[in-house]
Amino acid sequence: MTVSTTRSNLGRHVFGVAALAFGLITLAWHDYNDGQQLRFIVYAAAAAQIFGGAAIQFRRTVKTGAVVLAAVYLVFAILCVPGIVAKPQIYNSWGNFFEQFSLLTGAAIGYARLSSAWSQETLRRIGRILLGICAVSFTLEQAIYLNATANLVPKWLPPSQLFWAVTTTVLFALAAVALLTSRMALLATRLLTMMLVIFGLLVWVPLLFSDLHNHTNWSETAETFAIAGTAWILADLLGE
């Protein structure tokens, strides 16, 4: 298998840093309220994200880090299922599932890129389809909660908050179509990555600094850059 260049590994590094940051955020906030058992689970998940995020940065430990992160995000995705089963009509639970599933996809691609068991063409196709499905969910989530999405857009950004909420929803939809149909998939993935990074920089980073004591601001910032890292990993793969 061809060794990737440093340039083509940028997505993996962003993904790993975001995962590591999320683990540190969890430890700092002690995100539990249900006794010793939940405390142990939260600490274990945080430690796994920190270890996996660090390990995935280095060529010798990429596969180990990717496996650890994939396991964490698989558990997180499974934990979303009871909410879906309980109230399938509420899309928020579905959205949470596909957010975690997108991170699972990023970790899985990071592992498979270095595995001789996968051909490049097969990996590209699977990666496109999985992230494409997640992009469909991102589209639906923004469309269903359009007003909430618009409220996140900075008020100083012209022409209006609603304009950018609708525009990004349409862009998510176009990215989903491109990925699922393999039409300009590389361009779509790069633009999707850029949009997610911009979203993190313009929306969540300012919110983070406006209220440093808000756990949601910290976690959403880390998650947004982690999902951007997933898209970047796929863009790196498609660009090889």
N, C-alpha and C positions, 0 to 999 in steps of 0.2 A: 504494500500500500504506500502511496506517495506521502512523504512527510509534508505536513502543511507548513506554510511560511508563517512568520510572526504576524504579518498583516492579516492572514486569513483566520487567525485565532483571537482577534479582538472581541468578537462576540462572546466567546467562552470566558474571557477575562472579565468582561462587564457582568455577565451572568453570575460568575463566581463571587465577585465583589458584592453584588446585590444580595446574594444568598448569605454571605458572611455577615453583612450589615443587618440583615433580618434576624439572624441568630443573636447578634449582640443586642439588638433592640428588644428581643424577647427576654433576654436575661436581665437587661436594665429595668424593664417594666414589670418583671415577675407576673407575667400574664396568666394568672390562675386565681381561682377563688373557691375551690372545691376540695380542700384537704390535701393530704400528703400524696395520694395517688396521682391526682391531676398535676401537682407540683412536679412529681417525678417525670411525668410524660412531657410536660412543657420544657423542663430542663434538658431532657434527653433530645427532644426535637431541636432545641436551640443549639446544643452541643454538636448535633449532627450537621446542622446547617453551617456552623462555624468551621467545623472540620472539612466538610465537603466543599464549601466555598473556597477554603484555602488550598485544599488538595488539587482542585480542578485547575488551578493556576499553572501547575508545573507538569511538563510533559510526562515525567515518570509516574506521576500519581493522578493523571487525568481520569483514567478509567475508574480508579477507586473512588475519587471524589464524585464522579458522575453517578456511580452506583448508589452512593450514600444519599446524594441529593434526590435521585429518582425515587428511592425508597421513602424519603421524607414527604415528597410531594404526592406520591401515591397514597400515603396515609392521609394527608390533608384532603385529597380529592375524595377518598372514601368517606371521610368524616362529613362531607357535604351531602352525601346520599340520603341520610335520614331526613334532613330538611326538605329535600326534593320529594321524597315519598310522602311525608306528612302534608305538605302543601305544594303539590306540583303546579298549581295555577299561579304561584308567585315566582316570577322569573329570577328574583335575586339569588335564590338558592342554586338555580341552574348556572347563573353567571359566576357565582363563587366556585362552583365545580370546574367550569371550563377555564377559569383563571388559574387554578391549581393544575389542571390538566395541561395547560400550555407550558407551565414550568416543568412538569414531568416530561413533556415533549422535548424541551430544551436539554434537560439532563440526559435523556435517552439518545438524542442525536449526538451529543458530546461524547457519549460512550461508543456509539456505533461507528462513528467516524474513524476510530482507531481499532475497530474490530475487523479482522479479515473475513468474518462470516457474512458481512454485508457488502454487496457491490455498490459502487457509487450511485448508479442509476436507480437501484432499488431504494437506497437510503434517501435519495432526493425525492422520489415519488412519495414514499411514506411520510417524510417530513413535510412536504407540501400539503398533503391531504390532512394530516393531523393539525397543523397550524391553520390551515384553511377552515377547518371545522371550528376551531377556537375563534377565528376572525368572524365567522358567522354569529357566534355567541356574543362577541363584543359589539357587533352591529345591533343585534336584537336588544341587548342590555341598554345601549345608549338610546335606541329608538323608544323603548318602553319607558325609560326614566329620562326622557329628553329634558324636562325642566330642571331636574336635579343635575344633569350633565351641564346644562347651560349655566347654572348657578356657580359651577366650579371655574368657569372661564373668567379670567381677569376682566374687570369692568372697563379697564383702560384700553383694551384691545379692540380696535375698530373692525368691522362696522357695528357688531353687536354680539352679545353672548350667545343668543339663539342661533345666529348665523354660523358661528364656529361649532356649536353643538351639532347642527344639521350637517355641516360640511364634514366634520370628522366621522360622523355616522356613515355618510355616503362613502368616504374614503375607506373605512373599514369594510364596507360591502364590496367595493371594487377590489380591495386586496383579497378578500375571500374568493371572489369569482376568479381572479387571476391565479391564485394558488390552486384552486380545485380544478381548473381547466388547463393549467400549465401554459397560460397565455401571458407572456411577459412576467413570469413568476419572479425572476431575479430582481427586476425593476420594482415590482410591487413589494417584495420583501424588504428591499432597501428603503423604500419610501415609508413602509409600515414602521420599520425600525426608527427612522428619523422622526416620524410623527409621535411615536411613543416617547422618545427621548425629549422632544420639545414639550410634550404634555407634562412630563415629569419636571422639566426645568421651569416652565411657565405657570403650572398649576400647583403641583405638590410642594416643590421647594419653597416658593413664597409662603404657602400655607404653613409649612413646617416652621419657618422662621417667625411667622406671626404668632404662633402658639407652640412653643417648644415643649409644653407639658401635655400636649395632646397625642396620645398613643396612636390614634388613627392616622394622623399626619405622618408620623414616622413610618408606620407599617405600609401605608399606601405608597409613600415615596419609594421605599425599598422594593415593593412588589411591582410598581410601574417600571422601574429600571430592570428588574429581573425579567419581566415579560419582554421588554425591549431587547434584553440580552438573548432571549430565546429566538426572537425574530432575526437578530444579528447573527446568531449561530447558523441559522438556516441560510441567510444571505451569504455567509462565508462559504457554506457548503455548495450552494448553487453557483457561486462565482468561481469555483475551482476549475 
